[in-house]
Amino acid sequence: MSMQKYKKVGKNVIRTGDEYWHYYVRTSRKEPNITGKYLFFSEYKEELDKIAIDELENNGFFHAKINTDEHKKGTDYVLCLYDTDDSRKLELAEKYKENGAVKYRYWKTDADTIQGSYSEQFLKTLTPKEREEWTRNKTI
């Protein structure tokens, strides 16, 4: 798996990626101690791209990622907007509640991801084999 070259997508935001994810990074901040992510789902990758760039550029977030076309599960793309804690979950819910193109799913800890804890809404889009793979404990 090789990383793509960096592309500047905002004044202080770059994007790179691999076959699975498009990664967004704020370049002018020191990386904080990330413990989880806010999740956004949409059929429209461009909408998630705009949110990722705006939140990193203007609202204090450091890192985000969106899955690639080839690794989309079901009809939606997912934006993972990483942060140190869940203290901004209500702020983000309020901010994006009128955006009909985006479904905001609040906060998920990295520990939940490592333990294979996923929502039933996501898991029901997978085949039994995929479901087993996704819910298996992961190692870092």
C-alpha positions as CSV (number, residue, x, y, z in Angstrom):
1,M,0.0,0.0,0.0
2,S,1.6,3.2,-1.1
3,M,0.7,6.8,-0.1
4,Q,-0.2,9.4,-2.7
5,K,1.6,12.7,-2.8
6,Y,0.4,15.5,-0.6
7,K,-2.0,18.0,-2.2
8,K,-2.7,21.4,-0.6
9,V,-6.5,21.7,-0.3
10,G,-6.7,24.7,2.1
11,K,-4.5,27.4,3.4
12,N,-3.3,25.1,6.2
13,V,-4.7,21.7,5.1
14,I,-3.1,19.0,3.0
15,R,-4.6,15.8,1.6
16,T,-2.9,12.5,0.9
17,G,-4.2,8.9,0.7
18,D,-3.8,5.3,-0.1
19,E,-6.2,2.7,-1.6
20,Y,-8.5,2.8,1.4
21,W,-8.6,6.4,2.7
22,H,-8.1,10.1,1.8
23,Y,-6.3,11.6,4.7
24,Y,-6.6,15.3,5.7
25,V,-4.1,17.0,8.0
26,R,-3.8,20.5,9.4
27,T,-0.2,21.6,8.9
28,S,0.0,24.5,11.2
29,R,-0.7,22.8,14.5
30,K,1.0,20.3,16.7
31,E,-0.8,16.9,16.7
32,P,-3.0,16.5,19.8
33,N,-3.6,13.3,21.7
34,I,-6.4,11.8,19.6
35,T,-8.8,9.4,21.4
36,G,-11.6,9.1,19.0
37,K,-13.6,10.5,16.1
38,Y,-16.8,12.2,15.1
39,L,-18.5,10.3,12.3
40,F,-20.4,11.7,9.4
41,F,-22.0,9.6,6.6
42,S,-23.1,10.7,3.1
43,E,-23.6,9.5,-0.4
44,Y,-21.8,12.6,-1.5
45,K,-18.0,12.4,-0.9
46,E,-17.7,16.1,-2.0
47,E,-19.9,17.1,0.9
48,L,-17.7,15.3,3.4
49,D,-14.6,16.7,1.7
50,K,-15.9,20.2,2.3
51,I,-16.7,19.5,6.0
52,A,-13.2,17.9,6.5
53,I,-11.4,20.9,5.0
54,D,-13.5,23.5,6.8
55,E,-13.3,21.9,10.2
56,L,-9.5,21.5,9.9
57,E,-8.9,24.9,8.4
58,N,-11.3,27.0,10.6
59,N,-12.5,25.0,13.7
60,G,-9.5,23.6,15.5
61,F,-9.5,20.0,14.3
62,F,-6.2,18.4,13.3
63,H,-6.9,15.2,11.3
64,A,-9.7,13.6,9.3
65,K,-10.2,10.8,6.7
66,I,-12.8,9.8,4.1
67,N,-12.9,6.3,2.6
68,T,-12.1,5.9,-1.1
69,D,-14.6,5.0,-3.8
70,E,-13.2,1.5,-4.0
71,H,-13.6,0.8,-0.3
72,K,-17.1,2.3,0.3
73,K,-19.4,0.0,2.2
74,G,-23.1,0.4,1.2
75,T,-24.2,3.6,-0.3
76,D,-22.4,6.0,2.0
77,Y,-18.9,7.4,2.4
78,V,-17.7,8.0,6.0
79,L,-15.8,11.0,7.3
80,C,-13.9,10.4,10.5
81,L,-13.1,13.8,12.2
82,Y,-10.5,13.1,14.9
83,D,-10.3,14.8,18.2
84,T,-9.1,14.5,21.8
85,D,-12.5,13.9,23.3
86,D,-16.2,14.1,22.7
87,S,-16.7,17.6,24.0
88,R,-17.8,19.0,20.7
89,K,-20.5,16.5,19.8
90,L,-23.4,18.7,20.5
91,E,-21.8,21.7,18.7
92,L,-21.3,19.5,15.6
93,A,-24.8,18.1,15.8
94,E,-26.3,21.6,15.9
95,K,-24.0,22.8,13.1
96,Y,-24.9,20.1,10.7
97,K,-28.5,19.3,11.6
98,E,-29.9,21.2,8.6
99,N,-27.5,19.6,6.1
100,G,-29.8,16.9,4.5
101,A,-26.9,15.4,2.6
102,V,-25.0,14.4,5.7
103,K,-25.9,12.0,8.6
104,Y,-24.0,12.9,11.8
105,R,-23.4,9.9,14.1
106,Y,-21.6,11.6,17.0
107,W,-18.5,10.2,18.7
108,K,-16.7,6.9,18.6
109,T,-13.6,6.1,20.7
110,D,-10.5,4.5,19.2
111,A,-11.0,1.8,21.8
112,D,-14.4,0.9,20.3
113,T,-12.8,0.7,16.9
114,I,-10.0,-1.5,18.1
115,Q,-12.5,-3.8,19.9
116,G,-14.6,-4.1,16.7
117,S,-17.6,-2.2,18.0
118,Y,-19.7,-0.9,15.2
119,S,-23.3,0.3,14.9
120,E,-25.9,-2.2,13.7
121,Q,-26.8,0.3,11.0
122,F,-23.3,-0.1,9.6
123,L,-23.0,-3.9,10.2
124,K,-26.2,-4.7,8.4
125,T,-24.7,-3.4,5.2
126,L,-22.0,-6.1,5.3
127,T,-21.9,-9.7,4.2
128,P,-21.5,-12.3,7.0
129,K,-17.8,-12.7,6.1
130,E,-17.2,-8.9,6.1
131,R,-19.1,-8.6,9.4
132,E,-16.9,-11.1,11.0
133,E,-13.8,-9.4,9.7
134,W,-14.9,-5.9,10.9
135,T,-16.0,-7.0,14.4
136,R,-12.8,-9.0,15.1
137,N,-10.6,-7.4,17.8
138,K,-7.8,-5.4,16.1
139,T,-4.3,-4.8,17.1
140,I,-2.4,-1.5,16.9
